[in-house]
């Protein structure tokens, strides 16, 4: 199904001509080459490597990265375009790309040395390798600064010991970025260090993929680090500044999650509108009933409000503006909007909406993820309130 006419008009105002051309190319690719693979990816729990390689060859992985490393040198909006169109077809596959590109590759691009970019960034952007980022630990989720995985400095390098969990791509990734605590500082945000690890290193192991409610095309699991010896050339950025780097990246990550939520929500609207047009009850299509029209109206409103804010924030980020409060607002609003829309899509479909043979069940399961990942909605509300008080002059003296 295509986007609504109103939606297309709004996109013409939000995107440049080049970005609109990319959107159309990605949309055609997703329908022609990715959608037929969705049943296989859902069943196997991961996308085929050949699909990532194909996207790399087409330039869909490195749109917003430097041309020197295989990117296209385009805007952050181009990454959002790819994310939205991917999530519209399969949210789990989009999550694979999000961890691979927005988390791993972007961190290497921003903080890596030239040799690190050549070794790790280039093969990820070509689709030859997959990256993952380990932050969450078995003993805690929202408290990213509470990491107990340790890095101890020894002659010639470091020794890393600990574990990470709920790591997207962990079971299949070739490269891993892990945050560790390398010194005990008075401030919890100090004393953290990122390490770049390779699959096959002695002491590094990954667990079996988790069996998940949703995002089933995306492999998620654990990373176990048992005295992994790491060279100085595998430290990302400045040792001791890792948590600062993490906090600085969260705004863009949360803005980009908006592209994923919008993509899934658009898929819900596609399914809901088509079914409402085709399904007849008491002699007429159910789209003629006002309660169904109310649901469709609420869906369209939530999607377009989120989409407009998404691209406004991306332009602000590209100008170097701080968007902590607004990124949290988008993350909170769009993810809550998505869970409501996915539930209403099932409601419109009725009994058929609960059948696994239909997309509605998958969309309903997948939608819940974004209220949890990249910061729960509860954390987003705390952050929004804190930043609002600060902007109104009521911050701590």
Secondary structure, DSSP 8 states (H G I E B T S, - for coil): ----HHHHHHHHHHS-HHHHHHHHHHHHHIIIIIGGGHHHHHHHTS--HHHHHHHHHHT-SSTTS-GGGT-----HHHHHHHHHHHHHH-HHHHHHHIIIIIIIIHHHHHH--HHHIIIIIHHHHTTSS-EEEE--BTTBSS-GGG---EEEEETTEEEEEEEEEEEETTTT-SEEEEEEE-S--SSTTSSEEEEEEETT-TTEEE------SS-TTS-EEEEEEEEEEEEGGGEESSTTBHHHHHHHHHHHHHHHHHHHHHHHHHHHHHHHHHHHHH-EETTEEGGGSHHHHHHHHHHHHHHHHHHHHHHHHHHHHHTT---HHHHHHHHHHHHHHHHHHHHHHHHHHGGGGG-TTSHHHHHHHHHGGGGTTTS-HHHHHHHHHHHHHHHTT-S--
